[in-house]
Amino acid sequence: MRTPASPTPRRTVLALGTAAAATPWLGPATARARTGGPEGSAGTAPGEPDEPGIDELRRRMADGRLDAERLTRHYLERLERLDPLLHSVIEVNPDALREARRLDARRRARGPLHGMPVLLKDLVETADRMHTTAGSFALEGLRPAADATVAARLREAGAVILGKTNLSEWAGGMSLTHHAGWSARGGQTRNPYKLDRSPNESSSGTGVAVAAGLCVAGIGTETNGSIIDPASANCVVGVKPTVGLVGRGGVIPGVPSQDSVGPMARTVRDAAIMLGVLVGLDDRDPATRAGRGHHHRDYTRFLDADGLRGARIGVPRSVYFGYDHHADEIAERAIAMLRKGGATIVDPADIPTAERLEDLPSSVVVQVYEIKRALNAYLAAAPGDHPRSLRELIEFNRAHADRELRYVRQDGLETVEKLEFSAREYREALALNHRLSRAEGIDAVLREHRLDALVMPTCGPPAKIDLVRGDAHGGGSSTPAALAGYPAISVPAGFAFGLPVGLTFMGTAWSEPTLLRLAYAYERASRVRRPPAYRAADVGF
C-alpha cells in the first residue's frame, strides 16, 4: 500500500530522470541508432532499440540471451527506481519473480506472451496476494475467488502479472470534476513527459507505466475515453475494443453498455498481440455472445506497412476539431501523411449527430441507471470485508474523509445514488444513445462516404494537474465510439512543447482488423514515439 507522497525535490527528480534515460536495455541493441526527434531531441523508432517489443524479447528468450526471471527483475528494478516519481503503480505482485521462474522451467507449451511482464489497471481482479480496489481504501478487504477473465487469459498466454496500476478512483466516477490519476490508495499519477501535467483518465497508471517502460504492456478499461485519452497523453497506443469482443468478467463495472477492456502498449504490433490474447467468449459476460465470429487469435496478420494504400478515411471536423489548435496542427500533419501513404481522405466527413452526442440527457440516464445497479450488484456479491452497496461506500468515504476525500469530492457517487430512473426511461435512453451514435452517427457517415474509418485528434495536450480545483478538460473524440460501443485506437501523432498528442482511428462494430491495419501503417510512416524525458518544471506552455 502506498499513501500520497510529498512533492519530490527538483534535484531528485532530475537525477531520477537522468538515471532513467541512461538505463541500458537487456542485451545488445538490435535495430537502428537514435535519430533526431521533434524539437531536436533524441528520438527512437517505435519499439527499437531502447524499447524492444514483444517479438524482439521473445527472440532473445528463444536464443538464450534472456529469460523471464531476468526480464521481470529488470522491470521490478526500473519500477522501484522510477515509480516514486510517477505513482503509476499501486501495488507490485509479491510473487512476480516466482511466476517468472515457473515460466522459465517450462520447456514446452510457451504462449504468445511467455515471460512478458504486464500491469493491470486496479479494476481487474486477480486471485493472488494483491488487492483489487478501484484505488479506494474501501475495497482493501476484497478478496476475489478467481482471476478476472482477462487476467486468466494473460496467465494462460504466459504473461507475468507484475502488479496493479493507479487510476482515477472508481474509474473517474467518484467526482463530477476531473482528477485524472488521483486515487486515495495510489496518490497522484504524473505524466512522464512533464511531471506537472495530467496523465489523463482513468487508465492513467497503465498509460504512464507503459510509456515509462515499467512493463512490456498493460491493460486499461474504458467507458468514455479512459483508454484512448491516457494513451494520447502518454505517447502510447491504446485500443478500445468493440463492447463484447473482450470479456469483462471479474472487472469492477462502470457503465456495462459502454465498458471495454483493452491493451495499452508502446507499438501497434504489441497492442495487436495483446488483443489476440484477450478476445473470446466469457461465461461471466453475456455481451461477449455478440462477438461470436468476430474474434481473431492473431491480429498481427492484419498489420501491413502499406495498409493505407487504397483506404478511404474520413475527417469529422464538426466538434472533434477546433477545441485546441495544437491538437489541430498535429492532426493536420497526420492527415497529410495518411494521404501521402496512399489513403483517399474525405474531408470533411462529419458525424451527423456529433453535436447532440456531446450533450445528451439520455446519456446521464443510462450512466446513472447502469452504474447504480452494476456497482450495487458487484459490491453485494464480492467476497471480503468491504461496503456492500453504493450507499455504504458513500458512508465509508465520509467516515474516512481524511484519506478518501482529501482532494476529491464524491459528488459523482452521490449523484448516482440520489437520482432514480425507471426501467422504461432507461430502455428508451439507451435506444436513443445507440440510434444517434450508431445508425445515425458513425455508421451513417461511414456509409455515406464509403469509408473504412474516421480519423481525428484524440484530445488536446495534457493539462496541468490541479488537485484543488480539478484538471481542465479541453475536449476529445471518444464520445461517439463510447455511446455506440464501437472500437477506437489512439496512436502517437506528435508533440506540442514536449506534450504528447494522439490520433484516433474510429470505426464501426468489430472493425478492429481495419483500424489496426491503418494505425500500424500510420505508425510506421510517422515514427512519432519517443521515450519520456521526466521534465520537472513547466516552461512556457
NULO-35536 format. One record per residue (C-alpha): residue in one letter; x, y, z. Coordinates in nm, 2 decimals. Example, Ala and Ser with C-alpha at 12.3 -4.5 7.8 and 13.67 -1.06 7.14 Angstrom:
BEGIN
code, x, y, z
A, 1.23, -0.45, 0.78
S, 1.37, -0.11, 0.71
***
This chain:
BEGIN
code, x, y, z
M, 0.00, 0.00, 0.00
R, 0.12, 0.35, -0.08
T, 0.00, 0.67, 0.07
P, 0.02, 1.01, -0.11
A, 0.38, 1.12, -0.12
S, 0.51, 1.47, -0.06
P, 0.64, 1.66, -0.36
T, 0.97, 1.53, -0.49
P, 1.26, 1.79, -0.48
R, 1.36, 1.91, -0.82
R, 1.72, 1.79, -0.77
T, 1.59, 1.43, -0.70
V, 1.35, 1.45, -1.00
L, 1.63, 1.55, -1.24
A, 1.86, 1.27, -1.10
L, 1.58, 1.01, -1.15
G, 1.51, 1.14, -1.50
T, 1.88, 1.11, -1.59
A, 1.91, 0.76, -1.45
A, 1.60, 0.65, -1.64
A, 1.73, 0.79, -1.97
A, 2.06, 0.62, -1.91
T, 1.93, 0.27, -1.82
P, 2.07, 0.02, -2.07
W, 1.83, -0.24, -2.21
L, 1.88, -0.61, -2.18
G, 2.11, -0.74, -2.45
P, 2.25, -0.55, -2.74
A, 2.06, -0.30, -2.94
T, 1.91, -0.48, -3.24
A, 1.80, -0.20, -3.47
R, 1.86, 0.15, -3.59
A, 2.06, 0.40, -3.40
R, 1.90, 0.71, -3.24
T, 1.77, 0.97, -3.48
G, 1.68, 1.33, -3.43
G, 1.32, 1.36, -3.29
P, 1.09, 1.66, -3.27
E, 1.23, 1.98, -3.12
G, 1.58, 1.85, -3.18
S, 1.57, 1.59, -2.90
A, 1.69, 1.23, -2.94
G, 1.42, 1.01, -3.07
T, 1.38, 0.63, -3.11
A, 1.18, 0.44, -3.37
P, 0.88, 0.26, -3.21
G, 0.99, -0.05, -3.03
E, 1.37, -0.02, -3.11
P, 1.63, -0.03, -2.98
D, 1.57, 0.11, -2.63
E, 1.21, -0.02, -2.61
P, 1.22, -0.37, -2.75
G, 0.88, -0.51, -2.83
I, 0.73, -0.85, -2.76
D, 0.86, -1.01, -3.08
E, 1.22, -0.90, -3.01
L, 1.20, -1.00, -2.64
R, 1.07, -1.35, -2.74
R, 1.36, -1.38, -2.99
R, 1.61, -1.30, -2.72
M, 1.45, -1.57, -2.50
A, 1.45, -1.82, -2.78
D, 1.82, -1.78, -2.84
G, 1.91, -1.78, -2.47
R, 2.01, -1.42, -2.43
L, 1.71, -1.36, -2.19
D, 1.47, -1.54, -1.96
A, 1.15, -1.45, -1.78
E, 1.32, -1.40, -1.45
R, 1.58, -1.16, -1.58
L, 1.32, -0.96, -1.77
T, 1.09, -0.95, -1.47
R, 1.38, -0.84, -1.24
H, 1.47, -0.57, -1.49
Y, 1.11, -0.42, -1.48
L, 1.09, -0.45, -1.10
E, 1.42, -0.27, -1.06
R, 1.31, 0.00, -1.30
L, 0.98, 0.03, -1.13
E, 1.14, 0.07, -0.79
R, 1.37, 0.34, -0.92
L, 1.12, 0.54, -1.12
D, 0.77, 0.49, -0.98
P, 0.82, 0.70, -0.66
L, 0.84, 0.98, -0.92
L, 0.54, 0.87, -1.12
H, 0.29, 0.70, -0.89
S, 0.17, 0.48, -1.17
V, 0.16, 0.15, -0.98
I, -0.05, 0.10, -0.67
E, 0.08, -0.24, -0.59
V, 0.35, -0.48, -0.70
N, 0.29, -0.86, -0.72
P, 0.50, -1.01, -0.45
D, 0.50, -1.34, -0.64
A, 0.61, -1.19, -0.98
L, 0.96, -1.34, -0.97
R, 0.82, -1.68, -0.86
E, 0.58, -1.67, -1.16
A, 0.87, -1.59, -1.39
R, 1.09, -1.87, -1.26
R, 0.79, -2.11, -1.30
L, 0.77, -2.00, -1.67
D, 1.14, -2.04, -1.72
A, 1.10, -2.40, -1.60
R, 0.86, -2.47, -1.89
R, 1.03, -2.63, -2.19
R, 0.71, -2.66, -2.40
A, 0.37, -2.50, -2.44
R, 0.50, -2.15, -2.44
G, 0.23, -1.90, -2.51
P, 0.24, -1.58, -2.72
L, 0.32, -1.37, -2.41
H, 0.57, -1.61, -2.25
G, 0.76, -1.43, -1.98
M, 0.63, -1.09, -2.07
P, 0.57, -0.87, -1.75
V, 0.24, -0.68, -1.78
L, 0.05, -0.45, -1.55
L, -0.33, -0.44, -1.49
K, -0.55, -0.15, -1.40
D, -0.67, -0.18, -1.04
L, -1.02, -0.27, -1.16
V, -0.91, -0.62, -1.28
E, -0.95, -0.89, -1.02
T, -0.66, -1.13, -0.95
A, -0.69, -1.43, -0.72
D, -0.35, -1.38, -0.56
R, -0.19, -1.18, -0.28
M, -0.27, -0.84, -0.45
H, -0.57, -0.62, -0.38
T, -0.83, -0.52, -0.63
T, -0.97, -0.18, -0.51
A, -1.05, 0.07, -0.78
G, -0.80, 0.29, -0.60
S, -1.02, 0.30, -0.29
F, -0.93, 0.21, 0.07
A, -1.29, 0.08, 0.09
L, -1.21, -0.23, -0.11
E, -0.89, -0.33, 0.06
G, -1.08, -0.62, 0.22
L, -1.20, -0.76, -0.12
R, -1.05, -1.10, -0.19
P, -1.16, -1.23, -0.53
A, -1.21, -1.61, -0.56
A, -1.09, -1.62, -0.92
D, -0.89, -1.42, -1.17
A, -1.08, -1.19, -1.40
T, -1.12, -1.34, -1.74
V, -0.86, -1.11, -1.89
A, -0.62, -1.19, -1.61
A, -0.67, -1.56, -1.66
R, -0.61, -1.53, -2.04
L, -0.29, -1.34, -1.98
R, -0.16, -1.60, -1.75
E, -0.26, -1.88, -1.99
A, -0.06, -1.69, -2.26
G, 0.25, -1.69, -2.04
A, 0.24, -1.33, -1.91
V, 0.39, -1.24, -1.57
I, 0.14, -1.02, -1.39
L, 0.37, -0.76, -1.24
G, 0.12, -0.55, -1.04
K, -0.18, -0.32, -1.04
T, -0.18, 0.03, -1.19
N, -0.31, 0.35, -1.03
L, -0.62, 0.51, -1.18
S, -0.87, 0.79, -1.13
E, -1.05, 0.65, -0.82
W, -1.36, 0.44, -0.92
A, -1.26, 0.50, -1.28
G, -1.33, 0.87, -1.26
G, -1.68, 0.82, -1.13
M, -1.62, 0.94, -0.78
S, -1.62, 1.31, -0.87
L, -1.80, 1.54, -1.12
T, -1.47, 1.72, -1.18
H, -1.16, 1.57, -1.34
H, -0.89, 1.45, -1.10
A, -0.71, 1.24, -1.36
G, -0.49, 0.97, -1.20
W, -0.57, 1.05, -0.84
S, -0.68, 0.78, -0.60
A, -0.67, 0.76, -0.22
R, -0.46, 0.44, -0.23
G, -0.22, 0.54, -0.51
G, -0.18, 0.92, -0.48
Q, -0.14, 1.14, -0.79
T, -0.01, 0.97, -1.10
R, 0.22, 1.21, -1.30
N, 0.28, 1.24, -1.67
P, 0.64, 1.12, -1.75
Y, 0.68, 1.37, -2.03
K, 0.62, 1.66, -1.80
L, 0.57, 1.59, -1.43
D, 0.33, 1.87, -1.36
R, 0.09, 1.75, -1.63
S, -0.21, 1.53, -1.62
P, -0.18, 1.16, -1.73
N, -0.54, 1.18, -1.84
E, -0.80, 0.94, -1.71
S, -0.90, 0.69, -1.60
S, -0.64, 0.43, -1.71
S, -0.38, 0.68, -1.60
G, -0.13, 0.45, -1.43
T, -0.13, 0.20, -1.72
G, -0.06, 0.47, -1.97
V, 0.22, 0.61, -1.76
A, 0.38, 0.28, -1.68
V, 0.38, 0.16, -2.04
A, 0.53, 0.50, -2.15
A, 0.80, 0.49, -1.88
G, 0.90, 0.13, -1.96
L, 0.78, -0.02, -1.63
C, 0.63, -0.32, -1.82
V, 0.61, -0.47, -2.16
A, 0.24, -0.37, -2.20
G, -0.07, -0.31, -1.98
I, -0.44, -0.34, -1.95
G, -0.68, -0.05, -1.93
T, -1.05, -0.01, -1.93
E, -1.27, 0.25, -2.10
T, -1.62, 0.37, -2.05
N, -1.57, 0.70, -2.24
G, -1.21, 0.79, -2.32
S, -1.04, 0.60, -2.04
I, -0.80, 0.41, -2.27
I, -0.75, 0.64, -2.56
D, -0.72, 0.97, -2.37
P, -0.43, 0.85, -2.14
A, -0.28, 0.67, -2.44
S, -0.27, 1.01, -2.61
A, -0.13, 1.20, -2.31
N, 0.15, 0.94, -2.26
C, 0.25, 0.88, -2.62
V, 0.15, 0.51, -2.63
V, -0.10, 0.31, -2.83
G, -0.44, 0.24, -2.67
V, -0.70, 0.00, -2.81
K, -1.07, 0.04, -2.70
P, -1.24, -0.27, -2.85
T, -1.60, -0.32, -2.95
V, -1.81, -0.39, -2.65
G, -1.84, -0.77, -2.64
L, -1.51, -0.85, -2.80
V, -1.32, -0.88, -2.47
G, -1.48, -1.04, -2.17
R, -1.53, -0.82, -1.86
G, -1.59, -1.10, -1.60
G, -1.41, -1.01, -1.28
V, -1.36, -0.64, -1.37
I, -1.52, -0.38, -1.14
P, -1.80, -0.24, -1.36
G, -1.89, 0.12, -1.46
V, -2.14, 0.15, -1.74
P, -2.18, -0.20, -1.88
S, -2.33, -0.09, -2.21
Q, -2.01, 0.11, -2.28
D, -1.74, -0.06, -2.07
S, -1.44, -0.21, -2.27
V, -1.12, -0.38, -2.16
G, -0.82, -0.33, -2.39
P, -0.45, -0.32, -2.43
M, -0.21, -0.03, -2.40
A, 0.14, -0.07, -2.55
R, 0.43, 0.12, -2.70
T, 0.36, -0.01, -3.05
V, 0.06, -0.11, -3.25
R, 0.21, -0.45, -3.31
D, 0.24, -0.52, -2.93
A, -0.12, -0.40, -2.88
A, -0.23, -0.63, -3.16
I, -0.05, -0.93, -2.99
M, -0.22, -0.84, -2.66
L, -0.56, -0.81, -2.81
G, -0.54, -1.15, -2.97
V, -0.48, -1.30, -2.62
L, -0.77, -1.11, -2.46
V, -1.06, -1.17, -2.70
G, -1.32, -1.45, -2.68
L, -1.64, -1.57, -2.51
D, -1.67, -1.51, -2.14
D, -1.93, -1.71, -1.94
R, -1.94, -1.42, -1.69
D, -2.01, -1.15, -1.96
P, -2.32, -1.21, -2.17
A, -2.22, -0.92, -2.40
T, -1.95, -1.15, -2.55
R, -2.21, -1.36, -2.72
A, -2.25, -1.08, -2.98
G, -1.87, -1.12, -3.05
R, -1.91, -1.47, -3.17
G, -1.75, -1.50, -3.51
H, -1.56, -1.17, -3.47
H, -1.26, -1.30, -3.26
H, -0.92, -1.33, -3.41
R, -0.64, -1.50, -3.22
D, -0.38, -1.33, -3.43
Y, -0.44, -0.97, -3.50
T, -0.08, -0.92, -3.63
R, -0.19, -1.08, -3.96
F, -0.38, -0.76, -4.04
L, -0.08, -0.54, -3.99
D, 0.05, -0.40, -4.32
A, 0.31, -0.12, -4.36
D, 0.14, -0.04, -4.69
G, -0.20, -0.06, -4.53
L, -0.30, 0.30, -4.61
R, -0.29, 0.24, -4.98
G, -0.65, 0.23, -5.12
A, -0.81, 0.31, -4.78
R, -1.09, 0.57, -4.76
I, -1.06, 0.77, -4.44
G, -1.30, 1.05, -4.33
V, -1.22, 1.36, -4.12
P, -1.51, 1.46, -3.89
R, -1.44, 1.83, -3.84
S, -1.75, 1.93, -3.65
V, -1.70, 1.90, -3.27
Y, -1.38, 1.69, -3.30
F, -1.16, 1.97, -3.43
G, -1.13, 2.33, -3.32
Y, -1.11, 2.29, -2.94
D, -0.73, 2.30, -2.93
H, -0.51, 2.45, -3.20
H, -0.21, 2.24, -3.10
A, -0.41, 1.92, -3.15
D, -0.54, 2.05, -3.48
E, -0.20, 2.13, -3.62
I, -0.07, 1.78, -3.52
A, -0.38, 1.62, -3.67
E, -0.34, 1.81, -4.00
R, 0.02, 1.69, -4.03
A, -0.10, 1.33, -3.97
I, -0.38, 1.36, -4.23
A, -0.12, 1.48, -4.48
M, 0.09, 1.17, -4.40
L, -0.22, 0.95, -4.44
R, -0.28, 1.10, -4.78
K, 0.09, 1.06, -4.88
G, 0.07, 0.69, -4.77
G, -0.20, 0.63, -5.04
A, -0.52, 0.68, -4.85
T, -0.81, 0.88, -5.00
I, -0.91, 1.15, -4.75
V, -1.27, 1.26, -4.74
D, -1.27, 1.60, -4.57
P, -1.50, 1.69, -4.42
A, -1.69, 1.38, -4.33
D, -1.89, 1.49, -4.03
I, -2.08, 1.26, -3.80
P, -2.43, 1.39, -3.85
T, -2.53, 1.37, -3.48
A, -2.19, 1.49, -3.34
E, -2.33, 1.80, -3.15
R, -2.62, 1.61, -3.00
L, -2.39, 1.33, -2.88
E, -2.18, 1.56, -2.67
D, -2.47, 1.68, -2.45
L, -2.73, 1.40, -2.44
P, -2.96, 1.40, -2.14
S, -3.02, 1.03, -2.22
S, -2.65, 0.96, -2.16
V, -2.70, 1.07, -1.80
V, -3.00, 0.84, -1.76
V, -2.80, 0.54, -1.89
Q, -2.50, 0.61, -1.68
V, -2.69, 0.66, -1.36
Y, -2.91, 0.36, -1.41
E, -2.63, 0.12, -1.51
I, -2.37, 0.24, -1.26
K, -2.61, 0.21, -0.96
R, -2.72, -0.14, -1.05
A, -2.39, -0.28, -1.17
L, -2.19, -0.14, -0.87
N, -2.45, -0.25, -0.61
A, -2.46, -0.60, -0.76
Y, -2.08, -0.62, -0.77
L, -2.03, -0.50, -0.41
A, -2.30, -0.73, -0.28
A, -2.15, -1.04, -0.44
A, -1.78, -0.97, -0.40
P, -1.62, -1.17, -0.11
G, -1.44, -1.00, 0.18
D, -1.50, -0.73, 0.43
H, -1.60, -0.41, 0.25
P, -1.90, -0.19, 0.18
R, -2.18, -0.40, 0.03
S, -2.36, -0.12, -0.16
L, -2.31, 0.22, -0.32
R, -2.48, 0.38, -0.01
E, -2.24, 0.20, 0.22
L, -1.94, 0.31, 0.01
I, -2.05, 0.67, 0.03
E, -2.08, 0.64, 0.41
F, -1.73, 0.48, 0.43
N, -1.58, 0.77, 0.24
R, -1.74, 1.02, 0.48
A, -1.61, 0.82, 0.78
H, -1.26, 0.82, 0.63
A, -1.27, 1.17, 0.47
D, -0.92, 1.24, 0.58
R, -0.79, 0.98, 0.33
E, -1.07, 0.93, 0.08
L, -1.19, 1.29, 0.04
R, -0.86, 1.47, 0.09
Y, -0.88, 1.64, -0.25
V, -1.17, 1.48, -0.44
R, -1.54, 1.52, -0.36
Q, -1.76, 1.22, -0.40
D, -2.04, 1.43, -0.57
G, -2.03, 1.18, -0.86
L, -2.12, 0.88, -0.65
E, -2.37, 1.09, -0.45
T, -2.54, 1.20, -0.77
V, -2.57, 0.84, -0.89
E, -2.72, 0.73, -0.56
K, -2.97, 1.02, -0.54
L, -3.11, 1.00, -0.90
E, -3.35, 0.73, -0.99
F, -3.49, 0.64, -1.33
S, -3.74, 0.37, -1.43
A, -3.66, 0.07, -1.64
R, -3.87, 0.22, -1.92
E, -3.68, 0.55, -1.91
Y, -3.36, 0.36, -1.92
R, -3.45, 0.14, -2.22
E, -3.57, 0.45, -2.41
A, -3.25, 0.64, -2.32
L, -3.02, 0.35, -2.42
A, -3.21, 0.31, -2.75
L, -3.17, 0.68, -2.83
N, -2.80, 0.67, -2.74
H, -2.75, 0.37, -2.98
R, -2.95, 0.52, -3.26
L, -2.78, 0.86, -3.25
S, -2.43, 0.71, -3.22
R, -2.47, 0.41, -3.45
A, -2.72, 0.42, -3.74
E, -2.75, 0.80, -3.75
G, -2.39, 0.86, -3.63
I, -2.08, 0.66, -3.71
D, -2.24, 0.42, -3.94
A, -2.42, 0.70, -4.13
V, -2.10, 0.88, -4.22
L, -1.91, 0.57, -4.30
R, -2.19, 0.45, -4.53
E, -2.24, 0.79, -4.70
H, -1.88, 0.83, -4.80
R, -1.79, 0.46, -4.83
L, -1.53, 0.50, -4.56
D, -1.31, 0.24, -4.38
A, -1.26, 0.46, -4.08
L, -1.27, 0.81, -3.93
V, -0.97, 1.00, -3.80
M, -0.94, 1.29, -3.56
P, -0.71, 1.42, -3.28
T, -0.77, 1.20, -2.97
C, -0.76, 1.50, -2.73
G, -0.55, 1.81, -2.66
P, -0.21, 1.82, -2.49
P, -0.24, 1.72, -2.12
A, -0.34, 2.00, -1.88
K, -0.16, 2.09, -1.56
I, -0.25, 1.88, -1.26
D, -0.48, 2.07, -1.02
L, -0.57, 1.87, -0.71
V, -0.77, 2.16, -0.56
R, -1.00, 2.25, -0.85
G, -0.96, 1.95, -1.07
D, -0.78, 1.93, -1.41
A, -0.90, 2.12, -1.71
H, -1.06, 1.90, -1.98
G, -1.04, 2.06, -2.32
G, -1.23, 1.83, -2.55
G, -1.17, 1.49, -2.71
S, -1.30, 1.24, -2.96
S, -1.41, 0.94, -2.75
T, -1.79, 1.00, -2.71
P, -1.93, 0.86, -3.04
A, -1.75, 0.52, -3.00
A, -1.82, 0.52, -2.63
L, -2.20, 0.55, -2.67
A, -2.21, 0.32, -2.97
G, -1.99, 0.05, -2.81
Y, -1.77, 0.07, -3.12
P, -1.39, 0.04, -3.14
A, -1.12, 0.32, -3.14
I, -0.75, 0.32, -3.14
S, -0.52, 0.61, -3.04
V, -0.17, 0.62, -3.18
P, 0.10, 0.88, -3.10
A, 0.08, 1.16, -3.35
G, 0.31, 1.45, -3.23
F, 0.41, 1.68, -2.96
A, 0.32, 2.03, -2.85
F, 0.61, 2.18, -2.65
G, 0.70, 1.83, -2.55
L, 0.35, 1.72, -2.46
P, 0.21, 1.42, -2.65
V, -0.10, 1.43, -2.87
G, -0.26, 1.12, -3.02
L, -0.45, 1.04, -3.34
T, -0.77, 0.84, -3.31
F, -0.89, 0.59, -3.57
M, -1.26, 0.51, -3.52
G, -1.48, 0.26, -3.70
T, -1.80, 0.05, -3.69
A, -1.86, -0.25, -3.47
W, -1.59, -0.53, -3.50
S, -1.37, -0.33, -3.73
E, -1.06, -0.38, -3.51
P, -0.87, -0.55, -3.80
T, -0.92, -0.25, -4.03
L, -0.83, 0.00, -3.76
L, -0.52, -0.19, -3.66
R, -0.41, -0.20, -4.02
L, -0.45, 0.17, -4.07
A, -0.29, 0.26, -3.73
Y, 0.01, 0.03, -3.80
A, 0.07, 0.18, -4.14
Y, 0.05, 0.54, -4.00
E, 0.28, 0.45, -3.71
R, 0.54, 0.30, -3.94
A, 0.53, 0.61, -4.16
S, 0.53, 0.87, -3.88
R, 0.77, 0.72, -3.63
V, 0.65, 0.97, -3.37
R, 0.70, 0.79, -3.04
R, 1.00, 0.87, -2.82
P, 1.07, 0.78, -2.46
P, 0.97, 1.03, -2.19
A, 1.21, 1.29, -2.05
Y, 1.07, 1.32, -1.70
R, 1.08, 1.70, -1.71
A, 1.03, 1.85, -1.37
A, 0.92, 2.21, -1.42
D, 0.68, 2.38, -1.66
V, 0.85, 2.61, -1.91
G, 0.63, 2.84, -2.12
F, 0.33, 2.65, -2.25
***
